[in-house]
Amino acid sequence: MPKYQVLQPIEKGNVVYAPKATPATTQLPSACHGKPIPVDASGEIELTDAEAGILIYGQVPLFQGMPDPIGGQESREKKAVEEAAAAAAKAAAEKAEYDEFVAFRAAKAAKKK
């Protein structure tokens, strides 16, 4: 699940996730049942895409603990494509080298006969 920066208090799993700048409180009343529940003031929450889709203030997705830079997803996708192409080229080179070795071994065995 992707991490998001908490910009407004969010209640999930009987825990209130609060923004980082929120005054330190250990418990707040639940919006559902009114009883005190724990507060996580780390400023981060993990949400599925469906859960994040209903947020009205557009929480900021995080990438390795920091806000995702503009164009971050595109650059990661481009890098993944480049790495896959490099891995495929390396595998093809290794297969060609192995095929050359097999042909050499077969030629050497034929020469001995």
N, C-alpha and C positions, 0 to 999 in steps of 0.2 A: 504494500500500500504506500502511496506517495505521502510525504510529509507536507504539511501546510503551516504557514505562520498564522497564529491566532491573532485576529484584529478585533474581535469581539468575543465575549464569553460564550462558549459552546459547551453544552452538556452532552456527553456520550458515555455510555456504559456506567452510569451512576457516578461520573466524575465531571466536575466543571473544569474545562480548560480555559484559562484566562490569559490575556496578553501579558507579555513580560513586564511591562511597566505598572501592572496592577499592584496595589499595596498588599503586602504579605498577609494573607488570611489562610487558615488551614481548612476551614469549612464554610460553606455557603448553603443556604436552603435550595433544595431541588425545585426546578420549575414544574416537575411532574407531581411530586407528592409533598413538597414543602418541608421535608425533613432535612437536616444538615447532611451534606455529602462532601467528600474530600475535594480540594482544589489543587489543580496542577498549574502552576504559574510559570512553566518553562517557556511558554510562548509558542509551542509546537504541538501539532496533533497529527495523527495518521488517520487518513480517511480514504475510503474507496472513491472511485470516480462518481458513482451514483450518490454517495453521501455528500461529496463536495459540490455536485451539480446544483443542489438546492440552496447553497449559501448565497445570500443576496448581496453581501458586501465584497464578494470576490476575494476570498482569502488567497494569499500569495503562496504558490507551491515552492517548496524548498528543494535544493539540490545539494546534497552532502552538507546539510546544516546551514547553508547560505541561500538567499533568494536566487532563483534561477535567472541568469543574465538574459538579456534580450537576444533571441536567436539561439539560446542554449540547447533547446531540443533539436533544432535543425542541425546544429553543429555536431551533436552526439550521434544523430542518425547518419550524417555524412561520414563521420569517423568510423562508425560500425560497418558501413558499406565498404569503405576503403580497407579496413582490417579483414573483412571477409574476402575481398578480391585478392589481397596479399596472401592470405592463407590458402586460397584456391591455387594461386600461381606457385606457391611453395610446394603444395601437394602434387601439382602437375610436374614440377621439376624433379621432385623425388621419385615419382613414378617413372619418368623418362630415364632417370639415372638407373633405377632398378631394372627396367626393361633392357637397357644397354648392357648391364651386368649379366643378365640372364642370357642374352644373345652371345656375349663373349664366352660365357661358361659353356654354352652349347657348341660354339665353334671350336673351343679348345677340346671338348670331349670328342667331337667329330674328327679332329685332327689326330688324336691318339689312336683312333680305330683304324 
